[in-house]
Amino acid sequence: MSSPIRILCIGAGNMGRSHARAYHQLDGFEIVGICTRSLGSREALNRELGGTYPEYSDMPTALAESQPDAVSISSYPDTHAPFARAALEAGCHVFIEKPIADSVEAAEALIALARAKNRKLVAGYILRYHPSWISFIDQAQQLGKPLVMRMNLNQQSSGPQWETHKNLMSSISPIVDCGVHYVDVMCQMTGARPVRVSGLGVRLSHELPEGKVNYGHLQVTFDDGSVGWYEAGWGPMMSEVAFFVKDVVGPEGSASIVAEKASAAGQSANVNAHTQTQCIKVHHGELNADGTFAKPDKLIRLDDEPDHDGLCRREQEFFLRAIREDLDVNDQLDAALNSMRIVAAADESFRTGKTIEL
């Protein structure tokens, strides 16, 4: 039996806690340290996991003293690239939350380093492990071309959630942080090359520094004629009406996620609700000779889908297999870089007022 992978966990927010729970439960991993700047956060996570793991307040010390085989990075986005670079230089495999860096150039350099070091770099694109989203993409691919893809995830946040969002926005905008998930989904649906991006951004709160925005919108055009839009906004001012839209239309009909739980009042900032789907509604556009619809709409029920922790466990099971079985993760890294280019172009577009050709 193989020895467990010694893993250092960096970050103890929503994602960091879920990943640490997975490592704690999986026989293939052994946690060798929990690292976060917040003493309270790492102590709380350690207590939840039994209180036996070494704790660290800074990444260089944690990396040097714990001597891990792998590092899991779930800290703020502006730390992703430097932390991952240090881990790769130390010979570690890396699981890294999205986005893998705060710029396309940093992401390119990180991927190149992982390949040069022959280490696994796995990005936390959680929807790629979600059976409901896999089904949603499959349904979209049966609708013909071109596709019209409409998606958003706006979050009405207050209290600690708003503080977290403000901290995130100190380094990255909502359209970049969350957008990589959904443009990645669009790319899978079309299988086409993105060619043109435009974006909008608005600062809706005086609590944010000048130049920072808490609402963003992007539009992307693909070389097969497909188009998609995505919007994301964070803060106490955001509406919870139609904050969760996941919809795709093609010549043959449409497919839509019907998320009753996620769409319930007060759920827009609930991280568990963000991955809940419950049902996909498939509409067939075919008409009879008399103009009536030839087929009824179909509801694909998804009541047994995993929760947020369950999805994170699936990600870590894949990470373990990638290391143990030497899986080729290059296609996933190329996809992560592709989605980074799209959201970065949207960010550039709203700052320059110009459409960006990719």
LUMTI-408624 format. One record per residue (C-alpha): residue number from 1; x, y, z; residue in one letter. Coordinates in steps of 0.25 Angstrom, whole numbers. Last residue first. Example, Ala and Ser with C-alpha at 12.3 -4.5 7.8 and 13.67 -1.06 7.14 Angstrom:
2
+-----+-------+-------+-------+------+
:  nr :    xx :    yy :    zz : rest :
+-----+-------+-------+-------+------+
:   2 :    55 :    -4 :    29 :    S :
:   1 :    49 :   -18 :    31 :    A :
+-----+-------+-------+-------+------+
This chain:
358
+-----+-------+-------+-------+------+
:  nr :    xx :    yy :    zz : rest :
+-----+-------+-------+-------+------+
: 358 :   -34 :   149 :  -115 :    L :
: 357 :   -40 :   163 :  -120 :    E :
: 356 :   -44 :   172 :  -108 :    I :
: 355 :   -56 :   181 :  -109 :    T :
: 354 :   -52 :   195 :  -104 :    K :
: 353 :   -56 :   204 :   -93 :    G :
: 352 :   -42 :   203 :   -87 :    T :
: 351 :   -45 :   198 :   -72 :    R :
: 350 :   -58 :   191 :   -77 :    F :
: 349 :   -50 :   183 :   -88 :    S :
: 348 :   -38 :   180 :   -79 :    E :
: 347 :   -47 :   173 :   -69 :    D :
: 346 :   -54 :   166 :   -80 :    A :
: 345 :   -40 :   162 :   -86 :    A :
: 344 :   -36 :   156 :   -72 :    A :
: 343 :   -49 :   148 :   -72 :    V :
: 342 :   -46 :   142 :   -86 :    I :
: 341 :   -31 :   140 :   -84 :    R :
: 340 :   -34 :   133 :   -70 :    M :
: 339 :   -44 :   124 :   -77 :    S :
: 338 :   -33 :   119 :   -87 :    N :
: 337 :   -23 :   117 :   -76 :    L :
: 336 :   -32 :   108 :   -68 :    A :
: 335 :   -35 :   100 :   -81 :    A :
: 334 :   -20 :    99 :   -84 :    D :
: 333 :   -18 :    94 :   -70 :    L :
: 332 :   -30 :    84 :   -71 :    Q :
: 331 :   -24 :    79 :   -84 :    D :
: 330 :   -10 :    77 :   -78 :    N :
: 329 :   -15 :    69 :   -66 :    V :
: 328 :    -9 :    56 :   -71 :    D :
: 327 :   -11 :    46 :   -60 :    L :
: 326 :     2 :    41 :   -53 :    D :
: 325 :    -6 :    30 :   -46 :    E :
: 324 :    -2 :    33 :   -31 :    R :
: 323 :    -2 :    49 :   -34 :    I :
: 322 :   -14 :    50 :   -43 :    A :
: 321 :   -21 :    40 :   -35 :    R :
: 320 :   -20 :    48 :   -22 :    L :
: 319 :   -24 :    61 :   -29 :    F :
: 318 :   -36 :    53 :   -34 :    F :
: 317 :   -40 :    49 :   -20 :    E :
: 316 :   -37 :    63 :   -16 :    Q :
: 315 :   -47 :    69 :   -26 :    E :
: 314 :   -58 :    58 :   -22 :    R :
: 313 :   -56 :    62 :    -8 :    R :
: 312 :   -58 :    77 :   -12 :    C :
: 311 :   -71 :    72 :   -18 :    L :
: 310 :   -76 :    65 :    -6 :    G :
: 309 :   -73 :    77 :     3 :    D :
: 308 :   -81 :    86 :    -6 :    H :
: 307 :   -93 :    76 :    -6 :    D :
: 306 :   -94 :    64 :   -15 :    P :
: 305 :  -106 :    62 :   -25 :    E :
: 304 :  -117 :    52 :   -21 :    D :
: 303 :  -128 :    61 :   -25 :    D :
: 302 :  -124 :    63 :   -40 :    L :
: 301 :  -137 :    62 :   -47 :    R :
: 300 :  -137 :    63 :   -62 :    I :
: 299 :  -150 :    71 :   -66 :    L :
: 298 :  -154 :    69 :   -81 :    K :
: 297 :  -162 :    79 :   -89 :    D :
: 296 :  -173 :    72 :   -98 :    P :
: 295 :  -170 :    69 :  -112 :    K :
: 294 :  -175 :    73 :  -125 :    A :
: 293 :  -179 :    87 :  -121 :    F :
: 292 :  -191 :    93 :  -128 :    T :
: 291 :  -190 :   100 :  -142 :    G :
: 290 :  -200 :    91 :  -149 :    D :
: 289 :  -189 :    84 :  -157 :    A :
: 288 :  -183 :    80 :  -143 :    N :
: 287 :  -172 :    88 :  -137 :    L :
: 286 :  -158 :    85 :  -132 :    E :
: 285 :  -152 :    94 :  -122 :    G :
: 284 :  -150 :    84 :  -111 :    H :
: 283 :  -149 :    89 :   -97 :    H :
: 282 :  -140 :    83 :   -86 :    V :
: 281 :  -142 :    87 :   -72 :    K :
: 280 :  -130 :    83 :   -63 :    I :
: 279 :  -134 :    80 :   -48 :    C :
: 278 :  -128 :    80 :   -34 :    Q :
: 277 :  -117 :    90 :   -37 :    T :
: 276 :  -109 :    93 :   -25 :    Q :
: 275 :   -95 :    98 :   -27 :    T :
: 274 :   -97 :   112 :   -23 :    H :
: 273 :  -106 :   108 :   -11 :    A :
: 272 :   -95 :   102 :    -3 :    N :
: 271 :   -87 :   116 :    -4 :    V :
: 270 :   -99 :   123 :     2 :    N :
: 269 :   -98 :   137 :    -3 :    A :
: 268 :  -110 :   137 :   -12 :    S :
: 267 :  -118 :   129 :    -2 :    Q :
: 266 :  -127 :   139 :     5 :    G :
: 265 :  -139 :   137 :    -3 :    A :
: 264 :  -139 :   123 :   -10 :    A :
: 263 :  -133 :   123 :   -24 :    S :
: 262 :  -122 :   113 :   -19 :    A :
: 261 :  -133 :   104 :   -13 :    K :
: 260 :  -142 :   104 :   -26 :    E :
: 259 :  -130 :   103 :   -36 :    A :
: 258 :  -136 :   101 :   -50 :    V :
: 257 :  -124 :    99 :   -59 :    I :
: 256 :  -128 :   102 :   -73 :    S :
: 255 :  -127 :    95 :   -86 :    A :
: 254 :  -132 :   100 :   -99 :    S :
: 253 :  -137 :    97 :  -113 :    G :
: 252 :  -132 :    91 :  -126 :    E :
: 251 :  -126 :   104 :  -132 :    P :
: 250 :  -119 :   106 :  -118 :    G :
: 249 :  -122 :   113 :  -105 :    V :
: 248 :  -114 :   112 :   -92 :    V :
: 247 :  -118 :   116 :   -78 :    D :
: 246 :  -112 :   117 :   -64 :    K :
: 245 :  -118 :   129 :   -57 :    V :
: 244 :  -117 :   131 :   -42 :    F :
: 243 :  -119 :   145 :   -37 :    F :
: 242 :  -132 :   146 :   -44 :    A :
: 241 :  -138 :   154 :   -32 :    V :
: 240 :  -128 :   154 :   -20 :    E :
: 239 :  -124 :   168 :   -23 :    S :
: 238 :  -110 :   173 :   -19 :    M :
: 237 :  -109 :   185 :   -10 :    M :
: 236 :  -102 :   178 :     1 :    P :
: 235 :   -90 :   173 :    -7 :    G :
: 234 :   -85 :   165 :   -19 :    W :
: 233 :   -89 :   165 :   -34 :    G :
: 232 :   -86 :   155 :   -45 :    A :
: 231 :   -91 :   155 :   -59 :    E :
: 230 :   -88 :   145 :   -70 :    Y :
: 229 :   -92 :   146 :   -85 :    W :
: 228 :   -90 :   136 :   -96 :    G :
: 227 :   -89 :   136 :  -112 :    V :
: 226 :   -88 :   125 :  -122 :    S :
: 225 :   -84 :   128 :  -136 :    G :
: 224 :   -75 :   116 :  -138 :    D :
: 223 :   -63 :   125 :  -135 :    D :
: 222 :   -68 :   129 :  -121 :    F :
: 221 :   -73 :   142 :  -116 :    T :
: 220 :   -72 :   146 :  -102 :    V :
: 219 :   -80 :   156 :   -94 :    Q :
: 218 :   -76 :   160 :   -80 :    L :
: 217 :   -83 :   167 :   -68 :    H :
: 216 :   -77 :   172 :   -55 :    G :
: 215 :   -82 :   178 :   -41 :    Y :
: 214 :   -73 :   180 :   -29 :    N :
: 213 :   -63 :   189 :   -36 :    V :
: 212 :   -49 :   194 :   -31 :    K :
: 211 :   -43 :   207 :   -37 :    G :
: 210 :   -46 :   216 :   -26 :    E :
: 209 :   -45 :   208 :   -13 :    P :
: 208 :   -58 :   200 :    -8 :    L :
: 207 :   -66 :   205 :     4 :    E :
: 206 :   -73 :   215 :    -5 :    H :
: 205 :   -81 :   204 :   -12 :    S :
: 204 :   -86 :   201 :   -25 :    L :
: 203 :   -73 :   202 :   -34 :    R :
: 202 :   -78 :   197 :   -48 :    V :
: 201 :   -71 :   188 :   -58 :    G :
: 200 :   -75 :   185 :   -72 :    L :
: 199 :   -68 :   175 :   -82 :    G :
: 198 :   -66 :   172 :   -96 :    S :
: 197 :   -59 :   159 :  -102 :    V :
: 196 :   -56 :   154 :  -116 :    R :
: 195 :   -50 :   141 :  -122 :    V :
: 194 :   -54 :   130 :  -113 :    P :
: 193 :   -50 :   116 :  -119 :    R :
: 192 :   -61 :   106 :  -120 :    A :
: 191 :   -65 :    93 :  -113 :    G :
: 190 :   -78 :   100 :  -111 :    T :
: 189 :   -83 :    95 :   -98 :    M :
: 188 :   -69 :    92 :   -92 :    Q :
: 187 :   -65 :   107 :   -95 :    C :
: 186 :   -78 :   112 :   -89 :    M :
: 185 :   -75 :   103 :   -76 :    V :
: 184 :   -61 :   110 :   -75 :    D :
: 183 :   -68 :   123 :   -77 :    V :
: 182 :   -76 :   119 :   -65 :    Y :
: 181 :   -65 :   115 :   -55 :    H :
: 180 :   -55 :   126 :   -59 :    V :
: 179 :   -66 :   137 :   -56 :    G :
: 178 :   -65 :   135 :   -41 :    C :
: 177 :   -52 :   142 :   -38 :    D :
: 176 :   -51 :   150 :   -51 :    V :
: 175 :   -65 :   155 :   -52 :    I :
: 174 :   -65 :   157 :   -37 :    P :
: 173 :   -53 :   166 :   -38 :    S :
: 172 :   -39 :   163 :   -32 :    I :
: 171 :   -29 :   168 :   -22 :    S :
: 170 :   -36 :   177 :   -12 :    S :
: 169 :   -48 :   170 :   -17 :    M :
: 168 :   -46 :   158 :    -9 :    L :
: 167 :   -45 :   166 :     4 :    N :
: 166 :   -58 :   173 :     1 :    K :
: 165 :   -65 :   160 :    -2 :    H :
: 164 :   -60 :   154 :    11 :    T :
: 163 :   -65 :   167 :    19 :    E :
: 162 :   -78 :   165 :    11 :    W :
: 161 :   -79 :   151 :    16 :    Q :
: 160 :   -76 :   155 :    30 :    P :
: 159 :   -88 :   164 :    31 :    G :
: 158 :   -95 :   166 :    18 :    S :
: 157 :   -96 :   159 :     4 :    S :
: 156 :  -106 :   159 :    -7 :    Q :
: 155 :   -98 :   150 :   -17 :    Q :
: 154 :  -100 :   151 :   -32 :    N :
: 153 :   -97 :   138 :   -40 :    L :
: 152 :  -100 :   139 :   -55 :    N :
: 151 :  -102 :   131 :   -68 :    M :
: 150 :  -107 :   133 :   -82 :    R :
: 149 :  -102 :   124 :   -93 :    M :
: 148 :  -107 :   126 :  -107 :    V :
: 147 :  -102 :   114 :  -116 :    L :
: 146 :   -99 :   114 :  -131 :    P :
: 145 :  -101 :   102 :  -133 :    K :
: 144 :  -109 :    90 :  -130 :    G :
: 143 :  -116 :    87 :  -117 :    L :
: 142 :  -110 :    74 :  -113 :    Q :
: 141 :   -97 :    80 :  -108 :    Q :
: 140 :  -106 :    88 :   -98 :    A :
: 139 :  -111 :    75 :   -92 :    Q :
: 138 :   -97 :    70 :   -90 :    D :
: 137 :   -93 :    83 :   -83 :    I :
: 136 :  -105 :    81 :   -73 :    F :
: 135 :  -101 :    67 :   -71 :    S :
: 134 :   -87 :    70 :   -67 :    I :
: 133 :   -93 :    82 :   -58 :    W :
: 132 :  -102 :    72 :   -51 :    S :
: 131 :   -91 :    62 :   -49 :    P :
: 130 :   -82 :    72 :   -43 :    H :
: 129 :   -67 :    69 :   -44 :    Y :
: 128 :   -64 :    80 :   -55 :    R :
: 127 :   -73 :    90 :   -47 :    L :
: 126 :   -62 :    90 :   -36 :    I :
: 125 :   -51 :    96 :   -45 :    Y :
: 124 :   -41 :    96 :   -34 :    G :
: 123 :   -28 :    95 :   -42 :    A :
: 122 :   -19 :    83 :   -42 :    V :
: 121 :    -4 :    85 :   -44 :    L :
: 120 :     3 :    72 :   -44 :    K :
: 119 :    19 :    73 :   -44 :    R :
: 118 :    28 :    70 :   -55 :    N :
: 117 :    37 :    82 :   -51 :    K :
: 116 :    37 :    88 :   -65 :    A :
: 115 :    22 :    85 :   -66 :    R :
: 114 :    19 :    91 :   -53 :    A :
: 113 :    27 :   103 :   -57 :    L :
: 112 :    20 :   105 :   -70 :    A :
: 111 :     7 :   105 :   -63 :    I :
: 110 :    12 :   116 :   -53 :    L :
: 109 :    17 :   125 :   -64 :    A :
: 108 :     5 :   124 :   -72 :    E :
: 107 :    -4 :   127 :   -60 :    A :
: 106 :     5 :   139 :   -56 :    A :
: 105 :     4 :   145 :   -70 :    E :
: 104 :   -11 :   143 :   -70 :    V :
: 103 :   -12 :   151 :   -57 :    S :
: 102 :   -18 :   149 :   -43 :    D :
: 101 :   -13 :   134 :   -43 :    A :
: 100 :   -20 :   120 :   -42 :    I :
:  99 :   -33 :   126 :   -42 :    P :
:  98 :   -38 :   117 :   -36 :    K :
:  97 :   -33 :   109 :   -25 :    E :
:  96 :   -20 :   102 :   -26 :    I :
:  95 :   -16 :    88 :   -24 :    F :
:  94 :    -1 :    87 :   -24 :    V :
:  93 :    10 :    75 :   -25 :    H :
:  92 :    22 :    79 :   -18 :    C :
:  91 :    37 :    79 :   -22 :    G :
:  90 :    41 :    92 :   -14 :    A :
:  89 :    40 :   100 :   -27 :    E :
:  88 :    26 :    95 :   -29 :    L :
:  87 :    22 :   100 :   -15 :    A :
:  86 :    28 :   113 :   -16 :    A :
:  85 :    22 :   116 :   -30 :    R :
:  84 :     8 :   111 :   -24 :    A :
:  83 :     9 :   121 :   -12 :    F :
:  82 :    14 :   133 :   -22 :    P :
:  81 :     2 :   129 :   -32 :    A :
:  80 :    -9 :   128 :   -22 :    H :
:  79 :    -6 :   140 :   -13 :    T :
:  78 :   -14 :   150 :   -21 :    D :
:  77 :   -25 :   141 :   -21 :    P :
:  76 :   -27 :   140 :    -6 :    Y :
:  75 :   -24 :   127 :     0 :    S :
:  74 :   -29 :   113 :    -4 :    S :
:  73 :   -16 :   106 :    -7 :    I :
:  72 :   -14 :    92 :    -5 :    S :
:  71 :     1 :    87 :    -5 :    V :
:  70 :     7 :    74 :    -8 :    A :
:  69 :    18 :    65 :    -3 :    D :
:  68 :    20 :    73 :     9 :    P :
:  67 :    32 :    77 :    17 :    Q :
:  66 :    25 :    82 :    29 :    S :
:  65 :    36 :    92 :    34 :    E :
:  64 :    40 :    98 :    21 :    A :
:  63 :    26 :    99 :    14 :    L :
:  62 :    20 :   105 :    27 :    A :
:  61 :    31 :   115 :    30 :    T :
:  60 :    30 :   120 :    15 :    P :
:  59 :    14 :   120 :    16 :    M :
:  58 :    12 :   128 :    28 :    D :
:  57 :     3 :   127 :    41 :    S :
:  56 :     6 :   112 :    43 :    Y :
:  55 :    -2 :   101 :    51 :    E :
:  54 :     2 :    87 :    53 :    P :
:  53 :   -10 :    77 :    52 :    Y :
:  52 :   -16 :    70 :    64 :    T :
:  51 :   -28 :    78 :    68 :    G :
:  50 :   -38 :    67 :    64 :    G :
:  49 :   -42 :    72 :    50 :    L :
:  48 :   -52 :    82 :    55 :    E :
:  47 :   -42 :    87 :    65 :    R :
:  46 :   -32 :    89 :    54 :    N :
:  45 :   -42 :    97 :    46 :    L :
:  44 :   -45 :   106 :    58 :    A :
:  43 :   -30 :   108 :    61 :    E :
:  42 :   -28 :   112 :    47 :    R :
:  41 :   -39 :   122 :    46 :    S :
:  40 :   -36 :   128 :    60 :    G :
:  39 :   -21 :   130 :    57 :    L :
:  38 :   -24 :   137 :    43 :    S :
:  37 :   -11 :   138 :    35 :    R :
:  36 :   -14 :   123 :    30 :    T :
:  35 :    -6 :   110 :    29 :    C :
:  34 :   -11 :    97 :    34 :    I :
:  33 :     0 :    86 :    34 :    G :
:  32 :     4 :    72 :    31 :    V :
:  31 :   -10 :    67 :    26 :    I :
:  30 :    -8 :    52 :    22 :    E :
:  29 :   -15 :    48 :     9 :    F :
:  28 :   -18 :    35 :     2 :    G :
:  27 :   -28 :    30 :    14 :    D :
:  26 :   -37 :    42 :    10 :    L :
:  25 :   -45 :    48 :    22 :    Q :
:  24 :   -35 :    58 :    27 :    H :
:  23 :   -32 :    62 :    12 :    Y :
:  22 :   -47 :    64 :     9 :    A :
:  21 :   -49 :    72 :    22 :    R :
:  20 :   -37 :    81 :    18 :    A :
:  19 :   -43 :    83 :     4 :    H :
:  18 :   -56 :    88 :    10 :    S :
:  17 :   -49 :    97 :    20 :    R :
:  16 :   -40 :   103 :    10 :    G :
:  15 :   -52 :   106 :     1 :    M :
:  14 :   -61 :   113 :    11 :    N :
:  13 :   -49 :   120 :    17 :    G :
:  12 :   -37 :   113 :    24 :    A :
:  11 :   -25 :   116 :    15 :    G :
:  10 :   -13 :   108 :    12 :    I :
:   9 :   -14 :    93 :    15 :    C :
:   8 :     0 :    85 :    14 :    L :
:   7 :    -1 :    71 :     9 :    I :
:   6 :     7 :    58 :    12 :    R :
:   5 :     2 :    48 :     1 :    I :
:   4 :    -1 :    35 :     9 :    P :
:   3 :     9 :    24 :     7 :    S :
:   2 :     5 :    14 :    -4 :    S :
:   1 :     0 :     0 :     0 :    M :
+-----+-------+-------+-------+------+
